[in-house]
Every structure is written in C-alpha cells, then in structure tokens.
Amino acid sequence: MNRIIGIIGLVVILGLAWIASSHKKRIKYRPILVMIGLQFLLGYLLLNTGAGNWLIAGIAKGFGQLLQFANEGVQFVFGGLVNNHQMTFFINVLLPIVFISALIGILQHWRILPLVITGVGYLLSKVNGMGKLESYNGVASAILGQSEVFISVKKQLGKLPEHRLYTLCASAMSTVSMAIVGSYMVLIKPEYVVTALVLNLFGGFIIASIINPYTVTPEEDTAHIKENPKKQSFFEMLGEYIMDGFHVAITVAAMLIGFVAIMAMINALFNRLFGISFQGVLGYLFSPFAFLIGIPWHSAPQAGSIMATKLVTNEFVAMTNLSQGHFAFSARTTAIVSVFLVSFANFSSIGIITGAVKSLNEQKGNTVAKFGLKLLYGATLVSFLSAAVVGLIY
C-alpha cells in the first residue's frame, strides 16, 4: 500500500510541476524519464546496497575527519566556552564551515574543483537534455553555494535570456553548499545528506525541465568557468576563503537567532489564541503532502510541521527540530524527512539569490526577483521529489 501511495505522490509532484509549466508542448519527456530512473537507481545503490553503504561510510568518515581538524582550530579559540557534555550549536556546527571553506578555496586555487565541475557538468549535459552552462551550474551550485556560484558565470549573466536564468537559479536553490554539508552531518545521518545531494542534482533538472522547458542552440551552448577572477597569491586566497567561511557562519547564526526567536513568539501567540502552535497548524497543512511521499498518516502532522518549518525559516532550524525533538518516527519516516530538508528551498533564499545576481548584474537581478516565488515553488517540488523517491526505495 505504501508503494501505491508513493507512486501516486510522485505523479502528483510531477503534475504540480506540469501545471506551472510555461510551455507544456516543449517538455522533453525522454530526458526526464531517464533522470527519474537514475534517481531511483542511485538512491537505491546509496541506501540499500553494501557498496553504497561503504561509499557513504567513507564520505562520512572523511567529513568526520575534516570536522575533527576544524575542531582543533575551534577549540584553540573557543575551548573555554564549550559546555561539557553539551553541544554548542555555533561552536560545534557552524564554525567548522570556516575550515571547509578554506579547503574549497585551496581546491579552487589549484584548479582541481573547476576540472571536476566541468567534467561532471559535461557528462550531465548528455543526460539532461539541457545546455552545458546549465549542467555546469548545477554541479557548481552543490560545491560553491547558491550565491558564490553566480560569480563563476558572471560573464554569461548579461547574455542569458530569462528562461535560462531561471534554470540556473533553480539549481542554486535546489542544492546546498559543500561548505556546510559537514554541519548537516552533525544534525542528521550522513547517508541522508549524501543521498539528498545526488537526488537533488537530478531533481533540479527534472522539475526545471517541466516548469521551464526550452532548447539550447549549439551557438548558445557554452560554459565558461571563471577560475581566477583575481590574481592572488596562495595566502591571499586562503585568507579570503577563511573570512568568507566565517561570514557564512555568522550569517547563518544571525538568521537562526532571528528565525528561532520569531517562531517562538508566533508559536506562543497561536497557543494563547487558538490552543495550537503555528508549527502545529503548518503541520496539518503539510500533512497531505507528507502522506503522499510515503509518511504514515499518524506521523504526517509532525513530519509536515518540520517540513513547513524548513520552508518558512531554513533547513538548520528544521534539522535542529528533527534532531532534538522527541518524535516517534520510524527509520523510513526519518529518512524521508531528512532528505527533504537538505536543500536551500526557503523564502529567505529568494532574497539571497536575487541579491547575489543583482550585485553582478542589476537588470538580471530584477528579473530573478520577478520569478522568485516560482523559483521557490520549483525548488520545493524538487525536495518533495527527492523525498518521494526515498519513500519508494527505502
């Protein structure tokens, strides 16, 4: 029965994308079916096979080692502030971003990341039926982050028509930055984080291909990587990436303080006025969608509440609720919810992406602002699609 409901949910998700399609007759169904098949194949291999478990264990061990290295620097500066037997969110979860950001900078400086991104992007372009630029951007977004990725395609922004710009922005919102993946692994299981990264990469192209179908001509099909926009010495670059990582950690911390405080205030008001928290209301609103992606009905309100919290605040708030809450979720429900949470699909991301593009090209930034809600709609469907796939294979 769960499989039947899951298949219905998958059809509903794709149907919701089809309803919002700008050119239904231009949709290329073959690449979409191929990518859905790849989602199921790769998701199954990662979650249900010995080889997949070995790969994820290796990735988790690698990130665990990186977090230990990061902890050396954090302990040196903030060691006296750490509470024994308690996790301090800013110190244990956010500050390691500084080290991961520095590591990304080193790989960029040595031109290792551009080669990887270009290679994988080229292979993806053979599968997804889109241009090389879109494919490059999808991979780059998952490594560089939703705002930083636009710097690497700065020269193309002014020439891009609206439909191609939408796809680039959709990729940025549907994925997450590699710099904060380690922080996610502190809050939810690494296998769910890795699986979500893979599924979201294809899911972003699937949903964008339905909502925003188009054909790229050979003349338009170019992908340029701005590897070193500034000539910097190694240590200049390293200092810049370290500060970038610190700014990300501070920004996320500030967002969390504000969002958690506002959510607490709204919950208190709703409890006083209606006898139910705002998150509880959101949970009931999201319950049907949670049910359709494979979550049992008795768990759907609580799961829906976490999923809705991610949409209206951000993924860190929702992951913290999931990790610290006392939910009687099954392993399958936890997997579905966890995969849903691993993306930047929330209201604040509209402003982040719009601001990033606008800082590089004001006219294109205004264009992004116009389709901001449609962007969030598509990215949220990507999260539902990835979660639905996990519900069917787990």
C-alpha positions in Angstrom: 0.0 0.0 0.0 2.9 2.4 0.8 4.3 1.9 -2.6 1.0 2.7 -4.3 0.6 5.9 -2.3 4.2 6.8 -3.1 3.7 6.3 -6.8 0.5 8.5 -6.6 2.6 11.1 -4.7 5.3 11.0 -7.4 2.7 11.6 -10.1 1.1 14.5 -8.1 4.5 16.2 -7.7 5.3 15.9 -11.4 1.7 17.0 -12.1 2.1 20.1 -10.0 5.3 21.0 -11.9 3.4 20.4 -15.2 0.6 22.7 -14.2 3.1 25.5 -13.7 4.9 24.8 -17.0 5.5 27.8 -19.2 5.5 25.8 -22.4 3.8 22.4 -21.9 4.3 21.4 -25.6 8.1 21.9 -25.3 8.6 19.4 -22.5 11.2 16.8 -23.4 9.9 13.6 -21.6 12.7 11.3 -22.6 15.5 13.0 -20.6 13.0 13.5 -17.7 12.3 9.7 -17.6 16.0 8.9 -17.8 16.8 11.2 -14.9 14.0 9.8 -12.8 15.3 6.3 -13.5 18.8 7.5 -12.4 17.3 8.9 -9.2 15.8 5.6 -8.3 19.0 3.6 -9.3 21.4 5.9 -7.5 19.2 6.3 -4.5 18.8 2.5 -4.2 22.5 1.9 -4.6 23.3 4.5 -1.9 20.8 3.4 0.7 20.2 -0.3 0.1 23.5 -1.9 -1.1 26.8 -2.8 0.6 28.7 -0.8 -2.0 26.5 2.3 -1.3 26.8 1.9 2.4 30.6 1.6 2.0 30.8 4.7 -0.1 28.6 6.7 2.3 30.6 5.4 5.3 33.8 6.6 3.5 32.4 10.0 2.8 31.1 10.3 6.4 34.4 9.3 7.7 36.1 11.8 5.5 33.9 14.6 6.7 34.2 13.4 10.2 38.0 13.7 9.9 37.6 17.2 8.4 35.4 18.2 11.3 38.0 16.9 13.8 40.6 19.1 12.1 38.2 22.0 12.2 37.6 21.3 15.9 41.3 21.8 16.6 41.1 25.4 15.5 37.7 26.0 17.2 39.0 24.5 20.5 42.1 26.7 20.4 40.0 29.9 20.1 36.8 28.9 21.9 37.7 25.9 24.1 36.9 27.6 27.4 33.4 28.4 26.2 32.4 24.8 25.3 30.0 23.2 27.8 30.9 19.7 28.9 28.6 17.1 27.6 26.6 19.7 25.7 26.7 20.7 22.0 27.0 24.5 21.5 25.5 25.0 18.1 27.6 27.9 16.9 30.9 26.3 18.0 30.2 22.7 17.1 28.1 23.1 14.0 28.7 26.4 12.4 32.4 27.3 13.0 33.7 24.2 11.1 32.4 26.0 8.0 35.4 28.2 8.2 37.8 25.3 7.7 35.7 23.6 4.9 35.5 27.0 3.1 39.3 27.3 3.3 39.7 23.8 1.9 37.4 24.6 -1.0 39.5 27.7 -1.7 42.6 25.6 -1.9 41.0 23.2 -4.3 39.8 26.1 -6.4 43.2 27.7 -6.4 44.9 24.5 -7.6 42.2 24.3 -10.3 41.0 20.9 -9.1 37.4 21.9 -8.5 36.9 23.6 -11.9 38.1 20.4 -13.6 35.7 18.2 -11.6 32.8 20.6 -12.0 33.4 20.9 -15.8 33.8 17.2 -16.3 30.7 16.2 -14.3 28.7 19.1 -15.9 29.7 17.9 -19.4 28.5 14.3 -18.6 25.2 15.6 -17.1 24.6 17.7 -20.3 24.5 14.4 -22.2 21.7 13.1 -19.9 19.5 16.0 -19.0 18.9 17.5 -22.5 20.0 20.9 -21.3 23.0 23.2 -22.1 26.5 22.8 -20.8 26.2 26.0 -18.9 23.1 24.7 -17.0 24.8 21.4 -16.3 28.0 23.1 -15.1 25.9 25.4 -12.9 24.0 22.5 -11.3 27.3 20.8 -10.2 28.9 24.1 -9.2 26.0 25.1 -7.1 26.4 22.0 -5.0 30.0 22.8 -4.4 30.3 26.6 -4.3 27.0 27.6 -2.8 23.8 29.4 -4.0 25.3 32.9 -4.1 29.0 32.2 -4.8 28.2 30.1 -7.9 27.0 33.1 -9.9 30.4 34.7 -9.6 31.7 31.8 -11.8 29.2 32.6 -14.5 29.4 36.3 -14.2 30.3 36.9 -17.9 27.3 34.9 -19.1 24.7 36.6 -16.9 24.2 39.7 -19.1 23.6 37.5 -22.2 21.2 35.0 -20.6 17.5 35.0 -21.5 15.0 34.7 -18.7 14.3 31.0 -19.2 18.0 30.0 -18.9 18.5 32.3 -15.9 15.5 30.6 -14.2 17.2 27.2 -14.6 20.5 28.5 -13.1 18.7 30.0 -10.1 16.6 26.8 -9.7 19.8 24.7 -9.5 21.2 27.1 -6.9 18.1 26.9 -4.7 17.6 23.1 -5.0 21.1 22.1 -3.8 23.3 23.0 -0.8 26.8 24.3 -0.4 29.6 21.7 0.1 31.0 24.1 2.8 28.1 23.4 5.1 27.5 19.7 4.3 29.6 18.7 7.3 27.4 20.8 9.5 24.3 19.0 8.3 26.0 15.6 9.1 26.2 16.7 12.8 22.4 17.1 12.8 21.2 14.2 10.6 22.7 11.0 9.4 25.3 11.3 6.6 23.7 8.8 4.4 20.6 11.0 4.1 22.7 14.1 3.3 24.7 12.3 0.6 21.6 10.7 -0.9 19.8 14.1 -1.0 22.8 15.8 -2.7 22.6 13.2 -5.5 18.8 13.2 -5.9 18.5 17.0 -5.8 21.1 17.4 -8.5 18.9 15.4 -10.9 15.6 16.6 -9.3 16.5 20.2 -10.1 16.9 19.4 -13.8 13.7 17.3 -13.8 11.5 20.0 -12.3 13.1 22.8 -14.3 12.7 20.8 -17.5 8.9 20.6 -16.8 8.3 24.1 -15.4 10.7 25.8 -17.8 11.3 23.7 -20.9 13.4 25.1 -23.8 16.0 24.0 -26.3 19.6 25.5 -26.3 21.1 26.0 -29.7 24.7 25.0 -30.3 25.6 28.7 -30.6 24.2 29.3 -27.1 25.6 26.1 -25.6 28.7 27.4 -23.9 30.0 27.0 -20.4 32.7 29.3 -19.2 34.4 28.9 -15.8 35.9 32.0 -14.3 38.6 30.2 -12.4 40.7 33.0 -11.1 38.9 36.4 -11.4 41.7 38.0 -9.4 45.4 37.1 -9.5 46.1 36.2 -5.9 48.9 34.5 -4.0 48.1 31.3 -2.2 47.9 33.0 1.2 45.8 35.9 -0.1 43.3 33.4 -1.5 43.4 31.4 1.8 42.7 34.4 3.9 39.8 35.4 1.7 38.2 32.0 1.8 38.7 31.8 5.6 36.9 35.1 6.0 34.2 34.0 3.6 33.6 30.9 5.6 33.4 33.0 8.8 30.9 35.4 7.2 28.8 32.4 6.2 28.9 31.0 9.8 28.0 34.4 11.3 25.2 35.0 8.7 23.7 31.6 9.4 23.9 32.2 13.2 22.2 35.5 12.8 19.4 34.0 10.7 18.9 31.3 13.2 18.7 33.7 16.2 16.1 35.8 14.3 14.1 32.9 12.9 14.0 30.8 16.0 13.0 33.8 18.2 10.3 34.8 15.7 9.0 31.2 15.5 8.9 31.0 19.3 6.9 34.3 19.5 4.4 33.2 16.8 4.0 29.8 18.4 3.3 31.4 21.8 0.7 33.7 20.2 -1.0 30.9 18.4 -1.0 28.7 21.6 -2.6 31.5 23.5 -5.2 32.4 20.8 -6.0 29.0 19.3 -4.6 26.4 21.6 -2.2 25.1 18.9 1.2 26.3 17.8 1.9 27.9 14.5 4.1 24.9 13.6 1.3 22.6 14.5 -1.0 24.5 12.0 1.6 24.2 9.3 2.0 20.5 10.1 -1.7 19.9 9.4 -1.4 21.9 6.2 1.6 19.9 5.0 0.2 16.6 6.2 -1.4 15.5 2.9 1.9 16.1 1.1 3.9 14.3 3.8 1.4 11.4 3.4 1.8 11.3 -0.4 5.6 11.0 -0.2 5.4 7.9 2.0 5.0 9.1 5.6 2.3 7.2 7.6 -0.8 9.3 8.4 -0.2 9.2 12.2 3.2 10.8 11.7 2.2 13.2 8.9 1.3 16.2 11.1 4.6 16.2 13.0 6.6 15.5 9.8 4.7 18.1 8.0 5.5 20.6 10.7 9.2 20.1 10.3 9.0 20.3 6.5 7.0 23.5 6.7 9.4 25.0 9.2 12.2 24.5 6.7 10.2 26.3 4.1 9.3 29.4 6.2 12.7 29.6 8.1 15.6 27.5 6.8 17.0 23.9 6.8 19.1 24.4 10.0 16.1 25.3 12.1 14.2 22.3 10.8 17.1 19.9 11.2 17.6 21.1 14.8 13.9 20.4 15.4 14.2 17.0 14.0 17.4 16.1 15.8 16.3 17.5 19.2 12.6 16.7 19.1 11.1 13.6 20.6 9.4 12.1 17.6 8.3 8.5 17.4 9.3 8.4 13.7 10.2 5.1 12.0 13.6 4.9 10.3 11.8 5.3 6.9 10.0 8.4 8.0 13.2 9.9 9.4 14.9 9.2 6.1 12.1 10.8 4.0 12.0 13.9 6.2 15.8 14.2 6.4 16.2 14.1 2.6 13.5 16.7 2.2 15.4 19.1 4.5 18.7 19.0 2.6 18.2 22.0 0.2 18.1 25.8 0.2 14.4 25.9 -0.8 13.0 28.5 1.6 11.7 32.1 1.4 15.0 33.7 2.5 16.8 32.1 -0.4 14.8 34.2 -2.8 16.4 37.3 -1.3 19.9 35.6 -1.2 19.8 34.6 -4.9 18.3 37.8 -6.0 20.9 39.8 -4.2 23.7 37.7 -5.5 22.7 38.1 -9.1 21.8 41.8 -8.7 25.3 42.5 -7.3 26.7 41.2 -10.6 24.1 42.4 -13.0 21.3 44.7 -11.7 18.9 44.1 -14.6 19.2 40.3 -14.3 18.7 40.7 -10.5 15.4 42.4 -11.1 14.4 39.6 -13.5 15.2 37.0 -10.8 13.1 39.0 -8.3 10.1 38.7 -10.7 10.1 34.9 -10.8 11.2 34.5 -7.2 8.0 32.7 -6.0 8.0 30.4 -9.0 11.6 29.6 -8.2 10.7 28.6 -4.6 7.8 26.6 -5.9 10.0 24.6 -8.2 12.8 24.1 -5.7 10.2 22.9 -3.1 8.9 20.4 -5.6 12.5 19.2 -6.0 12.7 18.5 -2.3 9.3 16.6 -2.4 10.5 14.6 -5.4 13.7 13.5 -3.7 11.8 12.6 -0.6 9.2 10.7 -2.6 12.0 8.7 -4.3 13.4 7.8 -0.9 10.0 6.8 0.3 9.6 4.3 -2.6 13.1 2.7 -2.3 13.8 2.7 1.5 
